[in-house]
Amino acid sequence: MGGREAAVQRELWAGYATEASWSVLEWARSSGRERLWATVWDRNLASRRVLAELGFTETDRTEADPVRGTTLFTVREL
C-alpha cells in the first residue's frame, strides 16, 4: 500500500477503536462493574492514546517479554 492509500485507510478507521471502547465501558458500567483493567504493548502508541482518551491511567505494573516487548497495565474507575 502506498503512502497516499495508507493515509486514506488511517483516516477511514480513525475513531472506530474509541467508539467501540466507549460501548464496552457503558456495558461494564451497566453490568455493575466498578473498575476496568486493560493491557497494551508499550510500543502501541495508537492504542495507548485511545486508552488515555477513555480515561484509563497507566499503572506502575508492567510485564516484560524478551520477544514481544513490555506490556503496560492500565486502569479506569467506572
C-alpha positions, -999 to +999 in steps of 0.1 A: +000+000+000+014+034-010+017+064+013-015+081-001-035+049+003-022+043+038-032+078+048-067+073+034-071+040+052-059+055+085-085+083+081-113+058+074-105+038+105-100+068+128-123+067+158-136+031+155-115+018+184-125+047+206-162+043+197-162+006+203-144+010+235-170+035+248-196+009+242-176-016+263-173+010+291-211+016+290-218-022+291-194-027+320-209+002+340-245-011+333-234-046+344-223-032+378-186-032+373-167-006+393-133-008+376-118-019+343-082-030+335-067-030+301-033-041+289-014-027+259+021-031+244+043-002+253+051+004+216+014+006+206+011+043+208-023+045+190-039+021+215-023+039+244-038+072+231-073+055+229-070+042+264-059+077+277-089+093+258-112+068+276-098+078+310-075+049+316-043+056+335-011+036+332-001+019+364+034+010+376+028-026+368+044-039+336+054-073+323+085-076+301+087-103+274+121-105+256+105-112+223+072-092+223+083-062+244+067-047+275+030-049+284+016-020+303-013-023+327-039+005+327-070+010+349-102+031+349-127+035+376-163+035+365 
